[in-house]
Amino acid sequence: MSTQDYSNFANLSPFELKDKLISVASSDSQRLMLNAGRGNPNFLATLPRWAFLTLGEFSMRESERSYSYLNSGFGGLPEQDGIVQRFEAFAAHQDDSQGITFLRSALSYVKDQLGLDRDEFLFEMVGAFLGCTYPTPPRILRHVEEIIKAYLTQEMFGPIKPDGDFSLFATEGGTAAMAYIFHSLSVNGIIHPGEKIALATPIFSPYLEIPVLAEYALDVVDIRMDRTDDWQLPQSEIDKLLDPAIKVFCIVNPSNPPSSKLSNAVLDQLTELVNNQRPDLIIVTDDVYGTFADDFVSLFAVLPRNTLLVYSFSKFFGATGWRLGVVALHASNVIDDKLTAVPESEKSDLDERYVSLSSEPRALTFIDRLVADSRAVALNHTAGLSTPQQLQMALFALNGLMDRLGQYKNAAKQLIRQRYQTLYRNIGITAKFEPNDVNYYTLIDLQELGAHLYGADFKNWFIKQDLGTAFLFRLADETGVVLLPGKGFEVIDTSARVSLANLTDNEYRAIGAATRRIVDEYHDAFTLTLE
């Protein structure tokens, strides 16, 4: 068994450590590296991509109508009048392909279910594919916003009817949304250095790393999930939010890496606390994994005035390379209320910041300031997510809306849950499925695994030896398997995060077997200490 010292890697960010582990795992050219460290899925939604390609061909024909006589690869802007009729003529001469079927259904859906004008919708989509005009409005295209609002209402609200309207800002994935939110909260005087921010931990590591950057210098308060209660928030932890010095509460729901959604009981506890005792609290909820959960309800639904929603299309639709995300904020919200309460001296500075955008800069809402701040204000007129990206995002949302039987969603959930069972079966333990589990990731709690297999004395020895980082490097070196440390996500127990989205069932079988073998070898070393 290797005795190499890996302690100098223990404090690296999990995603920096990942690169070190990949280097070790790739050192043997005769062996396949199995990277279960990052959450990039190995499945994706095909129908909306076929629709994108099919709409692309029609869009090119629309462009060529203007200058076809030049016969020189020269195109013009599309025309709205009669565009649906021209699409039907185009579709009639195509095979009854998946893309054509999807687009025909989409044209019917947006008219019948969303009340949108088909010609205006198709004209916007054709122009979006061509990318021939600036995103207008910069915040998000008009029809794209209506479609994604309907999708989020379906996926985030459960049985709850939205309490008023909400607006969206299309961003370059959920990571850009996070960066923009922290930046705008800071420059608008909503958060200041030295103030408190609460994080529901464990949590996606950038939420740990951004608040402590010099430009924010926030004091982080852990609101710790209970491992023994399926990673729910105990009332004692929720009560920490009663501290009025805590300005913002960030949560990933379902959690990353524990991959459990908030229970209805916890949603009720948070709702009661915020509505009755902390109506000023700002909540940022990152719900990228919500579409993998059963009967999901977001904090954005139960606490609409207090909550900023971050959602990304990357995981559910297998679109990490597209960089597609949105920030959602209700029209009536606590952040806009706080803007009116900013001290006059700060308001004057903000007037100067935004005066180029409006003759009444103080009337600018927070979500419009997000857009402007994302482009250093001066470039607000050229802000916005690229229109082809917005088109693909709209097609993904329509796929979710039109899939009435939930065929894609059920297939995705079944796939990751089967992999979960396979992994733990090959570790040698029975995996329990709790009602709030999502299973996009799983945390292998190494010290609890050791206790389950070999008892409390081995668990205590394992903890004392601080073998978490060494386990990850041994796994990478000896088997080519890459996992991430739970410590980097503020997990207390010695643990390893496994993504259940990006490898095959057979490969998770190999990861389970390799994990068990190394734990067994550690137990052999422990046994020698008893002799």
C-alpha positions in Angstrom: 0.0 0.0 0.0 1.3 3.5 -0.9 2.6 5.7 1.9 3.1 8.8 -0.1 2.3 12.1 1.7 -0.5 14.0 -0.1 -1.2 16.6 2.6 0.2 19.5 0.5 -2.9 19.1 -1.8 -5.5 19.1 1.0 -6.4 22.8 0.8 -6.8 23.1 -3.0 -10.2 23.9 -4.5 -11.8 20.7 -5.5 -11.7 21.7 -9.1 -8.0 22.5 -8.9 -7.4 19.2 -7.2 -9.3 17.5 -10.0 -6.6 18.6 -12.5 -3.9 17.0 -10.2 -5.9 13.8 -9.9 -6.5 13.7 -13.7 -2.8 14.0 -14.3 -2.2 11.1 -11.9 -5.0 9.0 -13.3 -3.8 9.6 -16.9 -0.2 8.6 -16.2 -0.8 5.0 -17.4 -1.4 5.1 -21.1 -2.6 1.5 -21.1 -5.4 2.2 -18.7 -8.7 4.0 -19.3 -9.2 7.0 -17.0 -12.7 7.2 -15.4 -13.4 10.8 -14.4 -16.5 10.9 -12.1 -15.3 14.1 -10.6 -17.1 16.7 -12.7 -20.8 16.8 -13.3 -20.8 16.9 -17.1 -23.6 14.5 -18.2 -23.0 11.9 -20.9 -26.6 12.1 -22.0 -28.4 14.9 -23.8 -31.7 16.0 -25.3 -31.7 15.3 -29.1 -35.2 16.5 -30.2 -34.5 20.3 -29.5 -31.2 20.0 -31.2 -32.8 18.5 -34.3 -35.2 21.3 -34.2 -32.3 23.8 -34.0 -30.7 22.3 -37.1 -34.0 22.2 -39.0 -34.9 25.7 -38.1 -31.4 26.7 -39.2 -31.9 25.4 -42.7 -35.2 27.3 -43.0 -33.6 30.4 -41.5 -30.9 30.3 -44.2 -33.5 30.1 -46.9 -35.3 33.0 -45.4 -32.1 35.0 -45.5 -31.3 34.1 -49.1 -34.8 35.3 -50.3 -33.6 38.9 -50.2 -30.5 38.6 -52.4 -30.8 35.3 -54.2 -30.2 37.0 -57.6 -26.6 37.8 -56.6 -25.8 34.1 -56.2 -22.7 34.9 -54.2 -23.3 33.6 -50.7 -25.0 36.9 -49.9 -28.0 37.0 -47.5 -30.3 39.5 -46.0 -32.5 40.0 -43.0 -35.6 37.8 -42.7 -39.1 39.2 -43.2 -42.0 38.6 -40.8 -44.9 38.9 -43.2 -46.0 35.4 -44.2 -43.2 33.6 -42.4 -45.3 30.8 -41.0 -46.8 30.1 -44.4 -43.4 29.9 -45.9 -42.3 27.5 -43.1 -45.3 25.3 -43.9 -44.3 25.2 -47.5 -40.7 24.4 -46.5 -41.9 21.7 -44.2 -44.1 20.1 -46.8 -41.1 19.4 -49.0 -39.1 17.9 -46.1 -39.2 14.4 -44.8 -41.3 14.1 -41.7 -38.3 14.4 -39.6 -38.0 14.9 -35.8 -37.0 18.5 -36.3 -40.0 19.3 -38.5 -42.4 17.5 -36.2 -41.0 19.4 -33.2 -41.2 22.8 -34.8 -44.8 22.2 -36.0 -45.7 21.2 -32.5 -43.9 24.3 -31.1 -45.8 26.6 -33.4 -49.1 25.2 -32.2 -48.0 25.2 -28.5 -46.9 28.8 -28.3 -50.2 29.9 -29.9 -52.6 27.6 -28.0 -50.9 27.4 -24.6 -48.9 30.6 -24.3 -51.1 33.0 -26.4 -48.2 34.1 -28.6 -48.5 35.2 -32.2 -47.0 32.5 -34.4 -45.5 34.8 -37.0 -43.9 37.0 -34.4 -42.5 34.0 -32.6 -41.1 32.3 -35.7 -39.7 35.6 -36.9 -37.8 36.0 -33.6 -36.5 32.5 -33.7 -35.3 32.8 -37.3 -33.5 36.0 -36.5 -32.1 34.4 -33.4 -30.6 31.5 -35.4 -29.1 33.9 -37.9 -27.6 36.0 -35.2 -28.0 39.0 -37.5 -29.1 41.6 -35.0 -28.1 42.6 -31.4 -30.1 40.8 -28.7 -33.1 43.1 -28.2 -34.1 43.6 -25.5 -30.6 43.0 -24.1 -32.0 41.3 -21.0 -33.7 38.5 -23.0 -35.7 38.2 -26.2 -39.4 38.8 -25.7 -40.8 35.4 -26.9 -37.8 33.5 -25.4 -38.7 35.1 -22.0 -42.3 34.0 -22.2 -41.4 30.4 -23.1 -38.8 30.1 -20.3 -41.1 31.6 -17.8 -43.7 29.0 -18.6 -41.0 26.3 -18.3 -39.8 27.5 -14.9 -43.4 27.8 -13.7 -43.9 24.1 -14.6 -40.6 22.9 -13.2 -40.0 25.1 -10.1 -43.5 25.9 -8.7 -45.1 22.4 -8.4 -48.7 22.9 -7.3 -48.1 26.6 -6.4 -49.6 29.2 -8.6 -47.1 32.1 -9.2 -47.7 35.1 -7.0 -47.4 37.8 -9.6 -45.2 38.2 -12.7 -41.4 37.6 -12.8 -38.7 38.7 -15.2 -35.6 36.9 -16.6 -32.1 37.7 -17.5 -30.5 35.2 -19.9 -26.9 34.5 -18.9 -23.9 32.5 -20.0 -24.8 29.6 -17.7 -25.4 29.5 -14.0 -21.8 30.5 -13.3 -22.2 33.8 -15.0 -25.5 34.3 -13.1 -23.6 33.8 -9.8 -20.9 36.3 -10.8 -23.4 38.9 -12.0 -25.5 38.7 -8.8 -22.7 39.1 -6.4 -21.2 42.0 -8.4 -24.5 43.9 -8.7 -25.5 43.4 -5.0 -22.1 44.9 -4.2 -22.0 47.9 -6.5 -25.6 48.8 -5.6 -24.8 48.9 -1.9 -27.0 45.9 -0.9 -23.9 44.1 0.5 -20.8 45.7 2.0 -17.4 44.3 3.1 -17.6 42.9 6.6 -21.3 42.1 6.5 -22.6 38.5 6.8 -23.7 36.1 4.2 -25.2 32.7 5.1 -24.5 29.6 3.0 -26.4 26.3 3.2 -23.5 23.8 3.4 -22.3 21.6 1.9 -22.5 23.7 -1.3 -21.0 24.1 -4.7 -17.5 25.4 -4.0 -17.7 28.7 -5.8 -20.3 29.9 -3.4 -17.7 29.3 -0.7 -15.0 31.0 -2.6 -16.7 34.1 -4.1 -17.9 35.9 -0.9 -14.4 35.9 0.6 -12.8 37.6 -2.4 -11.3 41.0 -1.5 -13.9 42.9 -3.5 -16.7 41.4 -1.3 -14.9 40.4 1.9 -18.1 39.0 3.4 -18.3 37.1 6.7 -19.6 33.6 5.9 -22.0 31.9 8.2 -22.6 28.1 7.8 -26.2 26.9 7.8 -25.2 23.3 8.0 -27.3 20.4 6.6 -27.8 17.3 8.7 -26.1 14.3 7.2 -28.2 12.0 9.4 -31.5 13.5 8.2 -31.0 13.1 4.5 -29.1 16.4 4.3 -32.0 18.6 5.5 -31.7 21.8 7.4 -32.4 21.4 11.1 -34.5 24.1 12.8 -31.5 25.0 15.0 -29.5 25.9 11.8 -32.4 27.7 10.2 -32.7 29.8 13.3 -29.2 31.3 12.6 -31.0 33.3 9.9 -32.7 35.3 12.6 -29.5 37.3 12.9 -30.4 40.6 11.2 -26.7 41.1 10.3 -27.1 38.3 7.7 -28.0 40.1 4.5 -28.0 37.2 2.0 -28.7 33.5 2.2 -27.4 31.3 -0.6 -28.5 27.7 -1.2 -28.2 25.1 -3.9 -31.4 23.1 -4.1 -31.2 20.1 -4.7 -27.9 20.3 -2.9 -24.5 19.8 -4.5 -22.9 17.4 -3.6 -25.4 15.6 -1.3 -28.0 15.8 -4.1 -31.1 16.1 -1.8 -34.0 18.5 -2.3 -35.4 20.5 0.6 -38.3 18.7 2.2 -41.7 20.3 2.4 -41.2 20.6 6.2 -38.0 22.6 5.7 -39.7 24.8 3.0 -42.4 25.5 5.5 -39.9 26.3 8.3 -38.0 28.7 6.0 -41.2 30.3 4.8 -42.4 30.9 8.4 -39.1 32.4 9.5 -38.8 34.7 6.5 -42.4 35.9 6.4 -42.7 36.5 10.1 -39.2 37.4 11.3 -36.8 38.1 8.4 -38.9 39.8 5.6 -35.7 41.7 4.7 -33.6 38.6 3.9 -32.4 38.1 0.4 -32.3 34.5 -0.8 -30.3 33.2 -3.8 -31.4 29.7 -4.7 -29.5 27.8 -7.4 -31.9 25.1 -8.6 -30.0 23.6 -11.6 -30.7 20.1 -10.4 -34.4 20.7 -9.6 -35.6 19.1 -12.8 -34.1 15.7 -11.7 -36.2 15.7 -8.5 -39.6 14.3 -7.9 -42.3 16.9 -7.1 -39.8 19.7 -6.9 -40.8 23.1 -5.3 -38.4 26.0 -5.3 -37.9 28.7 -2.7 -38.6 31.0 -5.6 -42.2 29.7 -5.4 -42.8 29.7 -1.7 -40.9 33.0 -0.9 -41.3 35.0 -4.1 -40.5 38.4 -2.7 -37.3 37.4 -1.2 -35.8 35.0 -3.7 -33.5 35.3 -6.7 -33.6 32.1 -8.8 -30.6 30.8 -10.7 -31.4 28.1 -13.2 -29.1 26.5 -15.8 -30.1 24.2 -18.7 -26.7 22.6 -18.7 -27.2 19.4 -16.7 -30.8 18.3 -17.5 -30.4 18.9 -21.3 -26.8 17.9 -21.5 -25.8 21.4 -22.6 -22.8 22.4 -20.5 -21.0 23.6 -23.7 -23.9 25.9 -24.7 -23.6 28.0 -21.5 -27.3 28.6 -21.0 -28.7 30.0 -17.8 -31.2 32.5 -16.4 -31.7 34.7 -13.4 -35.3 35.1 -12.3 -36.7 37.8 -10.1 -40.3 38.6 -9.2 -41.7 42.1 -10.1 -42.3 42.7 -6.4 -39.2 41.9 -4.5 -37.2 42.9 -1.5 -34.0 43.8 -3.4 -35.8 46.7 -5.2 -37.2 47.8 -1.8 -33.7 47.8 -0.5 -32.5 50.0 -3.4 -34.9 52.7 -2.2 -33.4 52.5 1.3 -29.8 53.0 0.2 -28.2 56.0 1.9 -28.5 59.3 -0.1 -24.7 59.5 -0.6 -24.7 56.1 -2.2 -27.7 56.9 -4.3 -25.9 59.9 -5.7 -23.0 57.7 -6.7 -25.4 55.2 -8.3 -27.1 58.0 -10.2 -23.8 58.8 -11.8 -23.2 55.1 -12.5 -26.5 54.6 -14.4 -27.3 58.1 -15.7 -26.4 57.1 -19.3 -29.2 54.5 -19.2 -32.1 56.6 -17.9 -33.1 60.1 -17.0 -34.4 58.6 -13.8 -31.6 56.2 -12.8 -33.2 55.5 -9.4 -36.2 53.9 -11.1 -34.0 51.2 -12.6 -34.9 47.8 -11.2 -32.3 45.5 -9.9 -32.7 43.0 -12.7 -32.1 45.8 -15.3 -29.0 46.9 -13.3 -27.8 43.2 -13.5 -27.9 43.5 -17.2 -26.0 46.8 -17.3 -23.5 45.8 -14.7 -22.7 42.7 -16.7 -21.3 45.0 -19.4 -19.7 47.7 -17.2 -22.9 49.8 -17.7 -21.4 51.7 -20.7 -21.9 48.7 -23.0 -25.5 48.0 -21.8 -26.7 48.5 -25.4 -24.6 45.5 -26.5 -25.4 43.3 -23.5 -27.3 40.1 -23.6 -26.8 36.4 -24.3 -26.1 35.7 -28.0 -29.3 35.1 -29.9 -28.4 31.6 -31.2 -27.9 30.6 -27.5 -31.2 32.0 -26.6 -32.9 30.1 -29.4 -31.5 26.8 -28.2 -32.5 27.6 -24.7 -36.1 28.3 -25.9 -36.1 25.0 -27.8 -34.9 23.1 -24.6 -37.7 24.8 -22.6 -40.3 23.9 -25.3 -39.1 20.3 -25.2 -39.8 20.3 -21.4 -43.2 21.9 -21.9 -44.4 19.7 -24.7 -43.2 16.4 -23.2 -46.5 15.8 -21.5 -45.7 12.2 -20.5 -42.4 13.2 -19.1 -40.5 10.7 -21.3 -37.2 12.5 -21.3 -37.4 13.4 -17.7 -38.2 9.9 -16.6 -35.4 8.5 -18.7 -32.9 10.9 -17.2 -34.0 10.2 -13.6 -34.0 6.4 -14.2 -30.5 6.5 -15.7 -28.8 8.3 -12.8 -30.7 6.3 -10.1 -29.7 3.0 -11.7 -26.1 4.1 -11.6 -26.5 5.0 -8.0 -27.6 1.5 -7.2 -24.8 0.0 -9.2 -22.1 2.0 -7.5 -23.1 1.1 -4.0 -23.9 -2.5 -4.8 -20.3 -2.9 -5.9 -19.0 -1.2 -2.8 -20.8 -3.9 -1.0 -23.6 -2.0 0.8 -27.3 -1.6 0.2 -28.1 1.9 -1.1 -31.2 3.5 0.5 -33.3 5.9 -1.6 -34.9 8.6 0.5 -37.9 10.6 -0.8 -35.9 13.8 -1.2 -32.9 12.1 -2.9 -32.1 13.2 -6.5 -28.8 11.2 -7.0 -27.2 13.4 -9.6 -24.2 13.2 -7.3 -23.5 11.0 -4.3 -21.2 11.5 -1.4 -19.3 8.4 -0.4 -18.8 9.0 3.3 -15.5 7.1 3.7 -15.4 7.2 7.5 -19.0 6.0 7.8 -18.3 3.4 5.1 -15.4 2.2 7.2 -17.6 2.1 10.3 -20.3 0.1 8.5 -17.8 -2.4 7.2 -15.3 -2.7 10.0 -16.6 -0.9 13.1 -16.1 2.2 15.1 -12.4 1.6 16.0 -11.5 1.5 12.3 -13.5 4.6 11.7 -11.7 6.5 14.4 -8.3 5.3 13.1 -9.3 6.4 9.5 -10.3 9.9 10.8 -7.1 10.3 12.9 -4.9 9.3 9.9 -6.7 12.0 7.8 -6.7 9.7 4.7 -9.3 11.5 2.6 -6.9 13.2 0.1 -4.6 10.1 0.1 -7.6 7.9 -0.8 -8.4 10.1 -3.8 -4.8 10.0 -5.1 -4.5 6.3 -4.5 -7.8 5.8 -6.4 -6.5 7.9 -9.3 -3.0 6.3 -9.3 -4.0 2.7 -8.9 -7.2 2.5 -10.8 -7.5 5.7 -13.0 -10.6 6.8 -11.2 -11.0 10.5 -10.4 -13.4 11.7 -7.7 -13.6 15.0 -5.9 -13.1 15.6 -2.1 -16.2 16.4 -0.1 -14.1 18.8 2.0 -13.9 21.3 -0.9 -17.7 21.6 -0.7 -17.6 22.2 3.1 -18.5 18.5 4.0 -17.3 17.7 7.5 -16.9 14.0 7.1 -14.0 12.5 5.1 -15.8 11.9 1.8 -15.6 11.8 -2.0 -18.1 13.3 -4.5 -19.1 11.0 -7.3 -21.0 12.4 -10.3 -23.6 9.8 -11.4 -24.2 11.6 -14.7 -21.1 11.2 -16.8 -20.0 7.5 -17.0 -21.6 4.2 -17.9 -23.1 1.6 -15.6 -20.2 -0.7 -16.1 -17.8 2.1 -15.2 -19.6 2.9 -12.0 -19.4 -0.9 -11.2 -15.6 -0.5 -11.5 -15.5 2.6 -9.3 -17.5 0.8 -6.6 -15.2 -2.2 -6.7 -12.0 0.0 -6.6 -13.4 2.0 -3.7 -14.0 -1.1 -1.7 -10.6 -2.6 -2.5 -8.8 0.5 -1.2 -10.9 0.7 2.0 -10.1 -3.0 2.6 -6.4 -2.3 2.2 -6.6 0.6 4.7 -8.3 -1.9 7.0 -5.4 -4.3 6.6 -3.1 -1.5 7.6 -5.2 -0.7 10.6 -5.1 -4.4 11.6 -1.3 -4.3 11.6 -1.4 -1.5 14.2 -3.2 -3.8 16.5 -0.6 -6.6 16.5 
